[in-house]
Amino acid sequence: MNVITPHLWFDKEAIEAAEFYCSVFPDSKITSTTTLHNTPSGDCDLISFNVWGLPFMAISAGPFFKCNPSISFMANFDPSRDMDAEEKIDEVWSKLSEGGIVLMPLDKYPFSERYGWVQDKYGVSWQLILTNPDGEPRPTIVPSLMFVGDNCGKAEEAREFYLSIFRNAKPGSIFRYGRGQEPDKEGTVMFTDFMLENTWFAAMDSALEHPFNFNEAISIMVCCETQDEIDYYWEKLSAVPQAEQCGWLKDKFGVSWQISPVALNEMMAEGTPEQLDRLTQSFLKMKKFNLAELHKAFQG
C-alpha cells in the first residue's frame, strides 16, 4: 500500500466517479469497495481505485463538502513515454470536459505545447499537460496544491514544512513569478514540485481572486503501520483542533489530512458485517485513531 493516497469526498457519486476515471485514464482499475452502515451520513460507500498509477480513495458521505480547484490533479502526457501522447491528451480532455467547466482551454502556452485545466462533471479538477520530452520524466498523475487568498505566497513555506515532516522526502524544481506578472508578486511560486513518501506533489501561488480554498472534499491520507507513526503525523500536522474527527485533521494552511492505520483498511476489507459495524461505531467516536481500540472493537 502507498503511504500517501489522495481521498475524494462525494455526496452519493463516489463509485460512479471512480468508474468514470478508470474509464478515462489508461492502466486504471477499481481495487476494492466497502459500505459502512449506521454512520451520521447514513450508508457510506468507500472505494479504492488506481488512476494511471496513482492510488485514490473516495467516499460517498453526503453533501457537506464540494471539490474545488485548490487541489487538482496534473496528468502528464509524455511523448518520450508514449508516441500517442498528443492524441491521448485530446481524448482524455474530451471525456473530462463533457459536462464539466473549462478553467483554461486546451491550447498552446509558453510553458507547454499543449495544456488545459478542467473541472469535471463531479467537481474534480484536472490539469492536462503535454510534457517536454527533453525534461526529467514526470509521474503520470501529480496532486497539485494552489495557494490562494490568505494562503497566497505560502506555497514555498508549505513545501518546506511538508519536506521537514516526511522522512522519505525530497524537493524538486521551483519556478518563481518575475517582475511584471502582477497580480502575482515577484518571487512567489509559479510552480514547484516535491516528493513525499514516493508520491510527487506540485504547488503554486495564485494572487488572482478565487472563490474557493482548501477544504475536506479533497484530503491527503497518510497510511501508518504503528500507533507511534499515527501520533507523530498527528502532532506535526494538526493545527485546527475543531477540525479533528475520525482520523481527519487540518494543517496550518487549511489542507485536510487523514492519519489512518493500514490495519483499518485491512479490517474493513476482511471484516464481517458485524465486525465492520463495531469498527465503524468505534472510530466514529475518535479524533486521532487509537489502533489498540480499533483492534479491540473489531475482535469484539
C-alpha positions as CSV (number, residue, x, y, z in Angstrom):
1,M,0.0,0.0,0.0
2,N,1.2,3.5,-0.8
3,V,1.9,5.6,2.3
4,I,0.1,8.6,0.8
5,T,-3.3,8.5,-1.1
6,P,-5.5,11.3,-2.3
7,H,-9.0,11.0,-0.9
8,L,-12.1,12.4,-2.6
9,W,-15.4,13.2,-0.8
10,F,-18.7,13.0,-2.8
11,D,-22.3,13.3,-1.9
12,K,-23.5,10.0,-3.5
13,E,-21.3,9.6,-6.6
14,A,-18.0,8.0,-5.3
15,I,-18.4,4.7,-7.1
16,E,-19.8,6.3,-10.3
17,A,-16.9,8.9,-10.3
18,A,-14.3,6.2,-9.7
19,E,-15.6,4.1,-12.5
20,F,-15.6,7.1,-14.8
21,Y,-12.0,8.0,-14.0
22,C,-11.0,4.4,-14.6
23,S,-12.6,4.5,-18.0
24,V,-10.9,7.8,-18.9
25,F,-7.3,7.1,-18.0
26,P,-5.2,4.2,-19.2
27,D,-4.0,1.5,-16.8
28,S,-6.7,2.3,-14.2
29,K,-8.9,0.0,-12.1
30,I,-11.1,-0.4,-9.1
31,T,-9.3,-2.2,-6.3
32,S,-12.0,-2.5,-3.5
33,T,-15.4,-1.3,-2.4
34,T,-16.9,-1.3,1.1
35,T,-20.2,0.1,2.5
36,L,-20.2,1.5,6.1
37,H,-23.6,1.4,7.7
38,N,-25.2,3.4,10.6
39,T,-22.9,6.5,10.2
40,P,-24.1,10.1,10.7
41,S,-24.4,10.3,6.9
42,G,-26.3,7.0,6.7
43,D,-24.8,4.3,4.5
44,C,-21.4,5.4,3.1
45,D,-19.7,3.8,0.1
46,L,-15.9,3.6,0.3
47,I,-14.0,2.8,-2.9
48,S,-10.3,2.4,-3.6
49,F,-9.1,2.7,-7.2
50,N,-5.9,3.3,-9.2
51,V,-5.8,6.1,-11.8
52,W,-2.9,5.7,-14.2
53,G,-0.5,4.6,-11.5
54,L,-1.7,6.8,-8.6
55,P,-3.9,5.1,-5.9
56,F,-7.0,7.1,-4.9
57,M,-9.8,6.6,-2.3
58,A,-13.3,8.1,-2.4
59,I,-16.3,8.1,-0.1
60,S,-20.0,8.9,-0.6
61,A,-20.9,10.6,2.7
62,G,-23.4,13.4,2.0
63,P,-23.4,16.9,0.5
64,F,-21.2,18.5,3.1
65,F,-18.1,19.3,1.1
66,K,-17.6,20.1,-2.6
67,C,-14.4,19.7,-4.6
68,N,-12.8,22.8,-6.0
69,P,-9.6,23.7,-7.9
70,S,-7.5,24.5,-4.9
71,I,-6.4,20.8,-5.2
72,S,-6.2,19.5,-8.7
73,F,-4.5,16.6,-10.4
74,M,-1.9,17.2,-13.0
75,A,-1.8,14.5,-15.7
76,N,1.5,14.4,-17.6
77,F,1.3,13.1,-21.2
78,D,4.9,12.4,-22.1
79,P,5.9,11.9,-25.8
80,S,9.1,10.2,-24.8
81,R,7.0,7.6,-22.9
82,D,4.1,7.4,-25.3
83,M,4.2,8.0,-29.0
84,D,0.5,8.8,-29.0
85,A,0.7,11.3,-26.1
86,E,-0.8,14.2,-28.1
87,E,-3.8,12.1,-29.3
88,K,-4.3,10.8,-25.8
89,I,-4.3,14.2,-24.2
90,D,-7.1,15.3,-26.6
91,E,-9.1,12.1,-25.9
92,V,-8.9,12.5,-22.2
93,W,-9.7,16.2,-22.4
94,S,-12.8,15.5,-24.4
95,K,-14.1,13.0,-21.8
96,L,-13.2,15.1,-18.7
97,S,-14.7,18.3,-20.2
98,E,-18.0,16.8,-21.1
99,G,-20.5,18.2,-18.6
100,G,-17.6,20.0,-16.8
101,I,-16.2,23.5,-16.7
102,V,-13.1,24.6,-18.7
103,L,-10.9,26.7,-16.4
104,M,-8.1,27.1,-19.0
105,P,-8.7,26.0,-22.6
106,L,-6.6,23.1,-24.1
107,D,-4.2,25.2,-26.1
108,K,-0.5,26.2,-26.6
109,Y,1.0,28.1,-23.7
110,P,4.5,29.5,-23.0
111,F,5.2,26.6,-20.7
112,S,3.7,23.8,-22.8
113,E,2.8,23.0,-26.4
114,R,-0.5,21.6,-25.1
115,Y,-2.1,22.3,-21.8
116,G,-5.6,22.7,-20.3
117,W,-7.3,22.9,-16.9
118,V,-10.8,21.5,-16.5
119,Q,-13.2,20.8,-13.6
120,D,-15.1,17.6,-14.5
121,K,-18.8,16.9,-14.0
122,Y,-18.1,15.6,-10.5
123,G,-16.2,18.8,-9.5
124,V,-12.7,17.3,-9.5
125,S,-10.1,19.5,-11.3
126,W,-7.5,18.1,-13.7
127,Q,-4.6,19.8,-15.4
128,L,-3.6,18.0,-18.6
129,I,-0.1,18.8,-20.0
130,L,2.0,17.6,-22.8
131,T,5.3,17.2,-21.0
132,N,8.5,18.4,-22.6
133,P,10.2,15.1,-23.6
134,D,13.7,16.7,-23.1
135,G,13.0,17.3,-19.4
136,E,13.1,14.9,-16.5
137,P,10.4,12.2,-16.6
138,R,7.3,13.1,-14.5
139,P,4.9,10.8,-12.8
140,T,1.7,10.4,-14.8
141,I,-0.6,11.9,-12.1
142,V,0.6,14.6,-9.6
143,P,-1.7,16.2,-6.9
144,S,-1.3,19.9,-7.2
145,L,-2.0,22.5,-4.4
146,M,-2.9,26.1,-5.2
147,F,-2.3,28.7,-2.5
148,V,-4.9,31.5,-2.9
149,G,-6.4,34.2,-0.8
150,D,-4.7,34.5,2.7
151,N,-2.6,31.5,1.7
152,C,-1.2,33.2,-1.4
153,G,2.6,33.5,-1.1
154,K,2.8,30.4,1.2
155,A,3.5,27.7,-1.4
156,E,7.2,27.6,-0.7
157,E,6.7,27.7,3.1
158,A,4.2,24.8,2.8
159,R,6.7,22.8,0.6
160,E,9.4,23.2,3.2
161,F,7.0,22.3,6.0
162,Y,5.9,19.1,4.4
163,L,9.5,18.2,3.4
164,S,10.5,18.6,7.1
165,I,7.8,16.2,8.3
166,F,8.1,13.3,6.0
167,R,11.1,11.1,6.4
168,N,11.3,10.0,2.8
169,A,11.1,13.3,1.0
170,K,12.9,15.4,-1.5
171,P,12.5,18.8,-3.2
172,G,12.1,19.1,-7.0
173,S,12.2,22.2,-9.2
174,I,10.9,25.6,-8.4
175,F,10.0,28.5,-10.7
176,R,9.1,31.9,-9.5
177,Y,7.0,34.8,-10.8
178,G,9.0,37.6,-12.2
179,R,8.6,41.3,-12.5
180,G,5.6,42.4,-14.5
181,Q,3.5,39.3,-13.7
182,E,1.0,41.1,-11.5
183,P,-1.1,40.5,-9.6
184,D,1.3,37.7,-8.6
185,K,4.1,39.1,-6.5
186,E,7.7,38.8,-7.8
187,G,9.5,35.9,-6.2
188,T,6.4,33.9,-5.2
189,V,5.9,30.4,-6.6
190,M,4.7,29.9,-10.2
191,F,5.4,26.2,-9.9
192,T,7.2,23.8,-7.6
193,D,7.2,20.1,-7.0
194,F,8.4,17.8,-4.2
195,M,8.2,14.2,-3.2
196,L,6.7,12.8,0.0
197,E,7.0,9.1,0.6
198,N,7.3,8.3,-3.2
199,T,4.3,10.5,-4.1
200,W,5.1,13.6,-6.1
201,F,3.1,16.8,-5.4
202,A,3.1,20.2,-7.1
203,A,2.3,23.6,-5.6
204,M,1.8,27.2,-6.8
205,D,0.7,30.6,-5.6
206,S,-2.1,32.5,-7.3
207,A,-2.9,36.1,-6.4
208,L,-6.0,36.1,-8.7
209,E,-9.3,36.3,-6.9
210,H,-10.6,32.8,-6.4
211,P,-13.9,31.9,-4.7
212,F,-12.5,28.8,-3.0
213,N,-9.8,27.5,-0.7
214,F,-8.7,24.1,0.7
215,N,-11.5,22.1,2.3
216,E,-12.3,18.5,3.3
217,A,-13.6,17.4,-0.1
218,I,-10.0,16.5,-1.2
219,S,-7.8,15.3,1.6
220,I,-4.5,13.5,1.8
221,M,-4.5,10.2,3.5
222,V,-1.3,9.0,5.3
223,C,-1.3,5.3,6.0
224,C,0.6,4.3,9.2
225,E,1.8,1.0,10.4
226,T,2.0,1.8,14.1
227,Q,0.5,4.0,16.8
228,D,3.8,5.8,17.1
229,E,3.5,6.9,13.4
230,I,-0.1,8.0,13.9
231,D,1.0,10.1,16.9
232,Y,3.9,11.6,15.0
233,Y,2.0,12.8,12.0
234,W,-0.9,14.0,14.1
235,E,1.3,16.1,16.3
236,K,3.3,17.5,13.4
237,L,0.3,18.3,11.1
238,S,-2.8,19.1,13.2
239,A,-3.3,22.9,13.6
240,V,-7.1,23.3,13.9
241,P,-8.4,21.4,17.0
242,Q,-12.1,21.8,16.0
243,A,-11.4,20.0,12.7
244,E,-10.1,16.8,14.4
245,Q,-12.5,14.0,13.8
246,C,-12.4,10.3,12.8
247,G,-8.7,10.5,11.9
248,W,-9.1,13.8,10.0
249,L,-7.2,17.0,10.7
250,K,-6.3,20.3,9.1
251,D,-2.8,21.7,8.9
252,K,-1.9,25.4,9.3
253,F,-2.6,26.1,5.6
254,G,-6.1,24.6,5.8
255,V,-5.2,21.4,3.9
256,S,-7.1,18.4,5.2
257,W,-5.2,15.2,6.0
258,Q,-6.3,11.7,7.2
259,I,-3.9,9.9,9.5
260,S,-5.1,6.3,9.2
261,P,-3.7,2.9,10.2
262,V,-3.0,0.4,7.5
263,A,-4.7,-2.1,9.7
264,L,-8.0,-0.2,9.5
265,N,-8.1,-0.7,5.7
266,E,-7.3,-4.4,6.2
267,M,-10.0,-4.9,8.8
268,M,-12.6,-3.1,6.5
269,A,-11.6,-5.3,3.6
270,E,-11.8,-8.6,5.6
271,G,-14.4,-8.0,8.2
272,T,-17.9,-9.5,8.6
273,P,-20.9,-7.1,8.7
274,E,-20.9,-7.3,12.5
275,Q,-17.2,-6.6,12.7
276,L,-17.5,-3.6,10.4
277,D,-20.4,-2.3,12.4
278,R,-18.4,-2.5,15.7
279,L,-15.4,-1.0,14.0
280,T,-17.4,1.9,12.5
281,Q,-19.1,2.8,15.8
282,S,-15.7,2.7,17.5
283,F,-13.9,5.1,15.1
284,L,-16.8,7.5,14.8
285,K,-16.1,8.4,18.5
286,M,-12.4,9.1,17.9
287,K,-10.5,12.1,16.8
288,K,-7.0,10.7,16.5
289,F,-7.2,6.9,15.8
290,N,-6.3,4.6,18.6
291,L,-5.1,1.4,16.9
292,A,-5.4,-0.8,20.0
293,E,-9.1,0.3,20.5
294,L,-9.8,-0.3,16.8
295,H,-8.4,-3.9,17.1
296,K,-10.5,-4.5,20.2
297,A,-13.7,-3.3,18.6
298,F,-13.0,-5.4,15.5
299,Q,-12.4,-8.6,17.6
300,G,-15.4,-8.0,19.8
